[in-house]
Amino acid sequence: MKKPGMSRRKFLIGSAVGGASVVASSYMNFEAWAASEKPVEDVKVTPTLCDGCGNWCAINVYTKGGRIWKAEGIPIAGINHGRVCAKGHALLHEVYNKDRVKSPLKRVGPNKFEPISWEQAYKEIGERLQTIREKYGPESFFLVQYPEGNAGLTNRFINALGSQNSFSHASTCFLPRNIGWWITTGNAKPEQDIEHTRFGLFIGRNLGAGLQLRQLSDMSKAKDRGAKFVVVDPRFSEIAAFAHQWIRIRPGADLALMLALANVIITENLYQKDFVEKYTEGFDEWAEKVKEYTPEWAEQRTDVQKDVIRKLAHDLAEAAPRAFVHRGYHGAMGTQYKNSFQLVRTIGCVNGLLGTFNQRGGMFFAPKVQLGKLDPQKHPAPTVPEGPMVDGSGDPERYPLTPVGLGLTHAIPELAIQGKLKAGFVYHNNPLRTCPNPARVIEGYRKLDLLVSFDYVLSETATLSHYILPESYYLERDDVVHTHLSYQSKQVSIRQAVVKPLYDTKPMVVILNELSQHLGIGEYFNWTLEEYNQAALAPLGVTLDRLKKEGVIDLGGKWEPGEPHFSTASGKLEFVSSILKDNNMPAMPDWEEVLVHPDPKDPHSFRLVHGKQAHLTHTRSINQKYLKEISQLNDMTKVWIHPARAIALGIKDGECMTISNAVGKGRARAMVTEGIHKDCVFLPSGYGVFSRNLRTAFGYGISYNDFLPTYFEPMLGHCMSNEIIVRVEKTVT
């Protein structure tokens, strides 16, 4: 009997428009309890910030009788506008998860831990760190984190120890996108005025799975007003199902398509001449370069017909400047291909040709909130060590464009094996599961003399750590003031405790304040969280009491269309980059081949691509039983394969197939579908947990990282996570 499922359309409507959860109940299985005889006065509402993904949606969390009951979105919040997704509802349960770490732990053997007091943990970590410092110096210390929320505190911590080696997940996620936009516009990544656009083009960006509740809602409104949306993707994604047109492109060929669009827009004089003349630099030089990139040339590389390319260029130009090519995220513009950086540059330049910047329905740079800082006389900040990171980030001879403070997380195992890194701190991150080639990652992290994890569960990385200092779950703690992502106005928000900690855990700010006293850096943490937050709010004219009461405060400063402002050396959008010229790098967006190709003569040879599902973020979410149930009910761990390729291999829909290469091997059931390009198979991310301590998720599904070699892209050093060739064959039982 077929199990009940949920269609993509129902999910999109539920999440983006109605704010509904696909979890069976947002009341946490407490129906009988919620209907108990407790008085109404027991119900309490606390505004806070969700921790289900990097969006940090603002939510009101209800407690009843001191237990978490349900959540609703805060309407004013610009990122989610009152909506809550499946993750936001389901992760309320995790405060009561039996897999939680309940006190500080010390590893005493393989996957063996004993409880230890906070004071003893601090003392032993301090002693071991001092020994390492004396022998190898502070340059052997590192921090790896997901840089959200408390990142300012953790960076302060590692800098106070004398190290600049602060790593984020950028090199496995978004590094080329952010640097590409900075090189082209001089600004941080732009936003899109989706609600008022006439035409939107998405290159590998899937808002329906890499979930953006506000943007999905805006897309629905724009569609009702007559806007057209086109999705370019090797796979028929959730957002492709919502769009007007899906263009199935050969994976890794998006750059060829964008260069051909530029060719048509320029050679047929479809570009916004006034904008180009006034606000761009190097147009004539780049226009000459793209003459060779005709639709005919691109058709051979993309499998997109030349007439489709020409029409797409005309549709964009006709709608301009109320049009955009979406700025992207992990997809094709993240750390996917060797040519991803060139792709981002080209997309920035095509948006320049269309004159979309700071235009209604086009692109814009969101208003920024400038928070205050602690009084440096009373609360001195540590000196940030000068020079590049140990991985070469910021080094003029290696990765001059890769910022210090982001770094190359997947380089840590190699540096540990070489003896250049000796002690590490891991916060809100799980590199053993999110970095390529896990066997190599494990080998590297085992070489460390000290590894400390700030985690609330025994993840793969925590299980390998010498000490685990458990941070309180996000519903149990107060955090630093947050500049809320609001797209079109300035907003500030805060995470605060909804319930008291259930176990012997502490907020990160308390852990760092206490630990610093044992490491000789207490002078840099001689303040309370309240003092820190009050200093942050001081320039805004907002009191901490008011922010705690409201959760999110809109400060005004709403974005308005008008004259664009670029922060490049020329003050203009740069078709020819001054920064790249200064670093003796190719200054114009140009064609670049991907790193590897499947063998066209081998029926077993495929490129392995991956992407998110809306109810999961990385691998942490799948340890939540209701989110796992969504995967099980909808059979969502299948690997997609095109019918023609499946027939050639004798694989039927639902049958098990084996995927392998020199790095790894795994099994998955096949989803035979026309919704995938013939050159590739698609593996959904968020699965493949191999920590036995995560009992719900353990052994369920496989991860693309199990097949990804340890690559370093030549210019930026990122991991090139879609440059994977695998062998696919029917599993013989």
Buried (B, 14 or more C-beta within 10 A) or exposed (E): EEEEEBEBEEBBBBBBBEBBBBBEEBBBEBEEBBEEEEEEEEEBEBBBBBBBBBBBBBBBBBBBBEBBBBBBBBEBBBBBBBBBBBBBBBBBBBBBBEBBBBBBBBBEEEEEBEEBEBEEBBEBBBEBBEBBBEEBEBBBBBBBBBBBBBBBBBBBBBBBBBBBBBBBBBBBBBBBBBBBBBBBBBBEBBBBBBBBBBBBBBBBBBBBBBBBBBBBBBBBBBBEEEBBBBBBBBBBBBBBBBBEBBBBBBBBBBBBBBBBBBBBBBBEEBBBEEBBEEBBBBBEEBBEBBEEBBBEBBBEBBBBEBEBBBBBBBBBBEBBBBBBBBBBBBBBBBBBBBBBBBBBBBBBBBBBBBBBBBBBBBBBBBBEBEBBBBEEEEBEEBEBBEEBBBBBBBBEEBBBBBBBBBBBBBBBBBBBBEEBBBBBBBBBBBBBBBBBBBEBBBBBBEBBBBBBBBBBBBBBBBBBBBBBBBBBBBBBBBBBBBBBBBBBBBBBBBBBBBBEBBEBBBBBBBBBBBBBBBBEBBEBBBBEBEBBBBBBBBEBEBEBEEBBEBBBBBBEBEBEBEEBBBEBBBEBBBBBBBBBBEBEBBBBBBBBBBBBBBEEEEBBBBBBBBBBBBBBBBBBBBBBBBBBBBBEBBEBBBBBBBBEBBEEBEBEEEBEBBBBBEBBBBEBBBBBBEBBBBBBBBBBBBBBBBBEBBBBBBEBBBBBBBBBBBBBBEBBBBBBBBBBBBBBBBBEE
